[in-house]
Amino acid sequence: MCNQTPDWTLAADDTLGGRMSLARDACGLSAEDAALLVAVSKQMWLAWENDRDEPDPAYLEEIADSLHISLAWLLSGRGIGPIWRNSEPSVAMSETL
C-alpha cells in the first residue's frame, strides 16, 4: 500500500487501530519501533492496532506525535493524516466534512 496513493476519505470510516496501522505503515515503522516510541510492548501496540484493546487516553497524544499525525486524525480520520514517503500527495489532508 505504501507505493499507492491512499484514499484518505476511507480513514474516517476506519477504526482507531486501523488509523494507527495506516500511519505506522506510512512512517515506515515496524510495530516494535512504534511501540518503543510510546514506551509500550509490541504486543500492546498490536492489540491497539487490531482493535483488541484501546490505548489509555494518556497515550493518545504521544501516539499521534510519534506517527506525525494530528490527534484529530487519529481519533476521527479528519485532520492532518500521515505523510507517505513513496507517494503523492506528500502531505495528506483528510478534510471530508
C-alpha positions in Angstrom: 0.0 0.0 0.0 2.9 2.4 0.5 3.5 2.6 -3.2 0.0 3.7 -3.9 -1.7 7.0 -3.0 -4.2 6.1 -0.2 -7.8 7.1 -0.4 -8.0 9.4 2.6 -11.8 9.5 2.6 -11.7 6.0 3.9 -9.8 7.0 7.1 -12.9 8.5 8.6 -14.6 5.1 8.3 -11.7 3.2 9.8 -11.2 2.3 13.4 -8.6 3.9 15.8 -6.5 0.8 15.4 -6.8 0.9 11.6 -5.6 4.5 11.5 -2.7 3.7 13.8 -1.7 0.9 11.5 -2.1 3.1 8.4 0.0 5.9 9.9 2.7 3.5 11.1 3.0 2.0 7.7 3.3 5.5 6.2 6.1 6.2 8.6 7.9 3.0 7.6 8.0 1.9 11.2 7.7 -1.7 12.5 5.2 -2.4 15.3 8.1 -2.9 17.6 9.7 0.5 16.7 6.3 2.3 17.1 5.8 0.6 20.5 9.2 1.7 21.6 8.4 5.4 20.7 5.5 5.4 23.2 7.1 3.0 25.7 4.7 0.1 25.5 5.3 -3.5 24.5 5.0 -4.7 20.9 2.1 -6.9 22.0 0.2 -3.9 23.5 0.8 -1.9 20.3 -0.5 -4.7 18.1 -3.6 -5.2 20.4 -4.4 -1.5 19.8 -3.9 -1.8 16.0 -6.0 -4.9 15.9 -8.8 -3.3 18.0 -8.5 -5.9 20.7 -7.7 -3.1 23.2 -7.7 0.7 23.2 -4.9 2.9 24.3 -5.4 4.7 27.6 -6.3 8.4 26.8 -2.9 9.4 28.3 -1.2 7.7 25.3 -3.2 9.2 22.5 -1.3 12.4 22.0 2.0 10.6 22.3 0.9 8.1 19.6 -0.2 10.9 17.3 3.1 12.8 17.8 5.2 9.6 17.2 3.3 8.9 14.0 3.4 12.5 12.8 -0.4 12.9 12.6 -2.8 15.1 14.3 -4.7 13.9 17.3 -7.9 14.7 15.5 -7.0 12.4 12.6 -6.0 9.6 14.9 -9.4 9.8 16.7 -11.7 10.6 13.8 -9.9 10.3 10.4 -10.3 14.0 9.9 -7.4 16.4 10.0 -3.7 16.0 9.2 -3.0 12.4 8.3 0.1 10.5 7.6 2.8 11.6 5.2 3.6 8.8 2.7 7.2 8.7 1.8 6.7 6.9 -1.6 3.6 8.6 -3.0 1.8 11.8 -3.6 0.5 14.0 -2.1 3.3 14.5 0.4 1.0 15.9 3.0 -2.4 14.3 3.4 -5.3 16.4 4.5 -8.5 14.5 5.1 -11.0 17.3 5.2 -14.1 15.2 4.5 -16.6 17.4 6.4 
